[in-house]
Protein backbone atom coordinates (compact mmCIF):
# COMPACT_ATOMS: atom_id res chain seq x y z
CA UNK A 1 0.00 0.00 0.00
CA UNK A 2 2.94 2.32 0.67
CA UNK A 3 4.22 1.82 -2.87
CA UNK A 4 0.84 2.71 -4.34
CA UNK A 5 0.61 5.77 -2.11
CA UNK A 6 4.04 6.97 -3.17
CA UNK A 7 3.13 6.39 -6.79
CA UNK A 8 -0.05 8.45 -6.39
CA UNK A 9 1.88 11.29 -4.76
CA UNK A 10 4.44 11.29 -7.56
CA UNK A 11 1.78 11.01 -10.23
CA UNK A 12 0.22 14.28 -9.09
CA UNK A 13 3.25 16.24 -10.27
CA UNK A 14 3.92 13.91 -13.21
CA UNK A 15 0.35 14.30 -14.47
CA UNK A 16 0.59 18.06 -14.00
CA UNK A 17 3.84 18.08 -15.99
CA UNK A 18 2.21 16.11 -18.83
CA UNK A 19 -0.77 18.49 -18.79
CA UNK A 20 1.54 21.52 -18.83
CA UNK A 21 3.49 20.07 -21.74
CA UNK A 22 0.23 19.44 -23.59
CA UNK A 23 -0.93 23.01 -22.93
CA UNK A 24 2.33 24.38 -24.33
CA UNK A 25 2.10 22.13 -27.39
CA UNK A 26 -1.52 23.10 -27.99
CA UNK A 27 -0.53 26.76 -27.88
CA UNK A 28 2.33 26.16 -30.30
CA UNK A 29 0.08 24.24 -32.69
CA UNK A 30 -3.10 26.29 -32.14
CA UNK A 31 -3.39 27.14 -35.85
CA UNK A 32 -2.67 23.56 -36.93
CA UNK A 33 -5.41 21.20 -38.04
CA UNK A 34 -7.71 19.89 -35.34
CA UNK A 35 -6.59 16.36 -36.13
CA UNK A 36 -3.05 17.14 -34.95
CA UNK A 37 -4.24 18.80 -31.74
CA UNK A 38 -6.52 15.84 -31.08
CA UNK A 39 -3.60 13.46 -31.62
CA UNK A 40 -1.50 15.46 -29.13
CA UNK A 41 -4.28 15.31 -26.53
CA UNK A 42 -4.71 11.56 -27.08
CA UNK A 43 -0.95 11.05 -26.74
CA UNK A 44 -1.00 12.92 -23.42
CA UNK A 45 -3.90 10.78 -22.18
CA UNK A 46 -2.08 7.65 -23.34
CA UNK A 47 1.14 8.74 -21.61
CA UNK A 48 -0.48 9.17 -18.20
CA UNK A 49 -1.14 5.48 -17.38
CA UNK A 50 2.25 4.57 -18.83
CA UNK A 51 4.00 7.10 -16.58
CA UNK A 52 1.94 5.87 -13.62
CA UNK A 53 2.98 2.26 -14.31
CA UNK A 54 6.65 3.16 -14.67
CA UNK A 55 6.54 5.15 -11.44
CA UNK A 56 4.86 2.24 -9.67
CA UNK A 57 7.52 -0.20 -10.90
CA UNK A 58 10.32 2.16 -9.85
CA UNK A 59 8.72 2.62 -6.42
CA UNK A 60 8.59 -1.09 -5.65
CA UNK A 61 10.93 -1.97 -2.81
CA UNK A 62 13.97 -3.98 -3.83
CA UNK A 63 13.91 -7.66 -3.05
CA UNK A 64 15.54 -8.35 0.26
CA UNK A 65 18.49 -10.63 0.22
CA UNK A 66 21.00 -11.17 2.97
CA UNK A 67 21.38 -8.28 5.41
CA UNK A 68 24.31 -5.98 4.66
CA UNK A 69 27.51 -6.66 6.51
CA UNK A 70 28.00 -4.65 9.66
CA UNK A 71 31.08 -2.91 8.27
CA UNK A 72 29.12 -1.34 5.38
CA UNK A 73 26.52 0.34 7.60
CA UNK A 74 26.72 4.12 7.28
CA UNK A 75 27.43 6.19 10.35
CA UNK A 76 24.46 7.48 12.31
CA UNK A 77 23.75 11.15 11.72
CA UNK A 78 21.83 12.89 14.50
CA UNK A 79 18.64 14.62 13.44
CA UNK A 80 16.44 17.07 15.26
CA UNK A 81 13.15 16.31 17.01
CA UNK A 82 11.11 18.15 14.35
CA UNK A 83 12.63 16.02 11.61
CA UNK A 84 11.83 12.86 13.55
CA UNK A 85 8.23 14.01 14.01
CA UNK A 86 7.79 14.87 10.32
CA UNK A 87 9.29 11.54 9.23
CA UNK A 88 7.01 9.66 11.66
CA UNK A 89 3.97 11.60 10.42
CA UNK A 90 4.83 10.90 6.78
CA UNK A 91 5.33 7.20 7.45
CA UNK A 92 1.96 6.88 9.17
CA UNK A 93 -0.04 9.00 6.72
CA UNK A 94 1.30 7.76 3.38
CA UNK A 95 -0.35 4.30 3.59
CA UNK A 96 -3.68 6.00 4.34
CA UNK A 97 -3.38 8.16 1.23
CA UNK A 98 -3.95 5.25 -1.15
CA UNK A 99 -6.96 4.10 0.87
CA UNK A 100 -8.50 7.59 0.79
CA UNK A 101 -7.78 7.92 -2.93
CA UNK A 102 -9.43 4.57 -3.66
CA UNK A 103 -12.43 5.48 -1.49
CA UNK A 104 -12.82 8.72 -3.47
CA UNK A 105 -12.61 6.85 -6.76
CA UNK A 106 -15.18 4.33 -5.51
CA UNK A 107 -17.54 7.17 -4.52
CA UNK A 108 -17.19 8.78 -7.95
CA UNK A 109 -17.86 5.43 -9.66
CA UNK A 110 -20.92 4.90 -7.46
CA UNK A 111 -22.16 8.41 -8.37
CA UNK A 112 -21.72 7.69 -12.08
CA UNK A 113 -23.42 4.31 -11.74
CA UNK A 114 -26.42 5.88 -10.00
CA UNK A 115 -26.62 8.57 -12.69
CA UNK A 116 -26.55 5.90 -15.39
CA UNK A 117 -29.27 3.90 -13.61
CA UNK A 118 -31.35 7.09 -13.37
CA UNK A 119 -30.96 7.76 -17.10
CA UNK A 120 -31.92 4.18 -17.91
CA UNK A 121 -35.04 4.53 -15.75
CA UNK A 122 -35.98 7.75 -17.52
CA UNK A 123 -35.52 5.99 -20.86
CA UNK A 124 -37.81 3.14 -19.81
CA UNK A 125 -40.47 5.19 -18.04
CA UNK A 126 -40.37 8.11 -20.47
CA UNK A 127 -41.33 10.91 -18.09
CA UNK A 128 -42.32 13.91 -20.21
CA UNK A 129 -40.67 16.89 -18.56
CA UNK A 130 -41.59 19.31 -21.33
CA UNK A 131 -45.15 19.82 -20.06
CA UNK A 132 -43.97 20.84 -16.60
CA UNK A 133 -41.46 23.32 -18.02
CA UNK A 134 -44.04 24.65 -20.48
CA UNK A 135 -46.41 25.45 -17.61
CA UNK A 136 -43.67 27.02 -15.52
CA UNK A 137 -42.47 29.18 -18.42
CA UNK A 138 -46.01 30.29 -19.26
CA UNK A 139 -46.61 31.23 -15.63
CA UNK A 140 -43.40 33.25 -15.52
CA UNK A 141 -44.32 35.02 -18.77
CA UNK A 142 -47.73 35.96 -17.39
CA UNK A 143 -46.22 37.28 -14.15
CA UNK A 144 -43.81 39.40 -16.19
CA UNK A 145 -46.70 40.72 -18.24
CA UNK A 146 -45.45 39.28 -21.50
CA UNK A 147 -48.39 38.36 -23.74
CA UNK A 148 -46.99 37.90 -27.22
CA UNK A 149 -49.21 35.59 -29.24
CA UNK A 150 -46.31 34.58 -31.47
CA UNK A 151 -44.17 33.41 -28.55
CA UNK A 152 -42.89 29.85 -28.50
CA UNK A 153 -44.37 29.23 -25.02
CA UNK A 154 -47.80 30.49 -25.84
CA UNK A 155 -48.71 28.92 -29.19
CA UNK A 156 -52.36 30.12 -29.10
C-alpha positions as CSV (number, residue, x, y, z in Angstrom):
1,X,0.0,0.0,0.0
2,X,2.9,2.3,0.7
3,X,4.2,1.8,-2.9
4,X,0.8,2.7,-4.3
5,X,0.6,5.8,-2.1
6,X,4.0,7.0,-3.2
7,X,3.1,6.4,-6.8
8,X,0.0,8.4,-6.4
9,X,1.9,11.3,-4.8
10,X,4.4,11.3,-7.6
11,X,1.8,11.0,-10.2
12,X,0.2,14.3,-9.1
13,X,3.2,16.2,-10.3
14,X,3.9,13.9,-13.2
15,X,0.4,14.3,-14.5
16,X,0.6,18.1,-14.0
17,X,3.8,18.1,-16.0
18,X,2.2,16.1,-18.8
19,X,-0.8,18.5,-18.8
20,X,1.5,21.5,-18.8
21,X,3.5,20.1,-21.7
22,X,0.2,19.4,-23.6
23,X,-0.9,23.0,-22.9
24,X,2.3,24.4,-24.3
25,X,2.1,22.1,-27.4
26,X,-1.5,23.1,-28.0
27,X,-0.5,26.8,-27.9
28,X,2.3,26.2,-30.3
29,X,0.1,24.2,-32.7
30,X,-3.1,26.3,-32.1
31,X,-3.4,27.1,-35.8
32,X,-2.7,23.6,-36.9
33,X,-5.4,21.2,-38.0
34,X,-7.7,19.9,-35.3
35,X,-6.6,16.4,-36.1
36,X,-3.1,17.1,-34.9
37,X,-4.2,18.8,-31.7
38,X,-6.5,15.8,-31.1
39,X,-3.6,13.5,-31.6
40,X,-1.5,15.5,-29.1
41,X,-4.3,15.3,-26.5
42,X,-4.7,11.6,-27.1
43,X,-1.0,11.1,-26.7
44,X,-1.0,12.9,-23.4
45,X,-3.9,10.8,-22.2
46,X,-2.1,7.6,-23.3
47,X,1.1,8.7,-21.6
48,X,-0.5,9.2,-18.2
49,X,-1.1,5.5,-17.4
50,X,2.2,4.6,-18.8
51,X,4.0,7.1,-16.6
52,X,1.9,5.9,-13.6
53,X,3.0,2.3,-14.3
54,X,6.6,3.2,-14.7
55,X,6.5,5.2,-11.4
56,X,4.9,2.2,-9.7
57,X,7.5,-0.2,-10.9
58,X,10.3,2.2,-9.9
59,X,8.7,2.6,-6.4
60,X,8.6,-1.1,-5.6
61,X,10.9,-2.0,-2.8
62,X,14.0,-4.0,-3.8
63,X,13.9,-7.7,-3.1
64,X,15.5,-8.4,0.3
65,X,18.5,-10.6,0.2
66,X,21.0,-11.2,3.0
67,X,21.4,-8.3,5.4
68,X,24.3,-6.0,4.7
69,X,27.5,-6.7,6.5
70,X,28.0,-4.7,9.7
71,X,31.1,-2.9,8.3
72,X,29.1,-1.3,5.4
73,X,26.5,0.3,7.6
74,X,26.7,4.1,7.3
75,X,27.4,6.2,10.4
76,X,24.5,7.5,12.3
77,X,23.7,11.1,11.7
78,X,21.8,12.9,14.5
79,X,18.6,14.6,13.4
80,X,16.4,17.1,15.3
81,X,13.1,16.3,17.0
82,X,11.1,18.2,14.4
83,X,12.6,16.0,11.6
84,X,11.8,12.9,13.5
85,X,8.2,14.0,14.0
86,X,7.8,14.9,10.3
87,X,9.3,11.5,9.2
88,X,7.0,9.7,11.7
89,X,4.0,11.6,10.4
90,X,4.8,10.9,6.8
91,X,5.3,7.2,7.4
92,X,2.0,6.9,9.2
93,X,0.0,9.0,6.7
94,X,1.3,7.8,3.4
95,X,-0.3,4.3,3.6
96,X,-3.7,6.0,4.3
97,X,-3.4,8.2,1.2
98,X,-3.9,5.2,-1.2
99,X,-7.0,4.1,0.9
100,X,-8.5,7.6,0.8
101,X,-7.8,7.9,-2.9
102,X,-9.4,4.6,-3.7
103,X,-12.4,5.5,-1.5
104,X,-12.8,8.7,-3.5
105,X,-12.6,6.9,-6.8
106,X,-15.2,4.3,-5.5
107,X,-17.5,7.2,-4.5
108,X,-17.2,8.8,-8.0
109,X,-17.9,5.4,-9.7
110,X,-20.9,4.9,-7.5
111,X,-22.2,8.4,-8.4
112,X,-21.7,7.7,-12.1
113,X,-23.4,4.3,-11.7
114,X,-26.4,5.9,-10.0
115,X,-26.6,8.6,-12.7
116,X,-26.5,5.9,-15.4
117,X,-29.3,3.9,-13.6
118,X,-31.3,7.1,-13.4
119,X,-31.0,7.8,-17.1
120,X,-31.9,4.2,-17.9
121,X,-35.0,4.5,-15.7
122,X,-36.0,7.8,-17.5
123,X,-35.5,6.0,-20.9
124,X,-37.8,3.1,-19.8
125,X,-40.5,5.2,-18.0
126,X,-40.4,8.1,-20.5
127,X,-41.3,10.9,-18.1
128,X,-42.3,13.9,-20.2
129,X,-40.7,16.9,-18.6
130,X,-41.6,19.3,-21.3
131,X,-45.2,19.8,-20.1
132,X,-44.0,20.8,-16.6
133,X,-41.5,23.3,-18.0
134,X,-44.0,24.6,-20.5
135,X,-46.4,25.5,-17.6
136,X,-43.7,27.0,-15.5
137,X,-42.5,29.2,-18.4
138,X,-46.0,30.3,-19.3
139,X,-46.6,31.2,-15.6
140,X,-43.4,33.3,-15.5
141,X,-44.3,35.0,-18.8
142,X,-47.7,36.0,-17.4
143,X,-46.2,37.3,-14.2
144,X,-43.8,39.4,-16.2
145,X,-46.7,40.7,-18.2
146,X,-45.4,39.3,-21.5
147,X,-48.4,38.4,-23.7
148,X,-47.0,37.9,-27.2
149,X,-49.2,35.6,-29.2
150,X,-46.3,34.6,-31.5
151,X,-44.2,33.4,-28.6
152,X,-42.9,29.8,-28.5
153,X,-44.4,29.2,-25.0
154,X,-47.8,30.5,-25.8
155,X,-48.7,28.9,-29.2
156,X,-52.4,30.1,-29.1
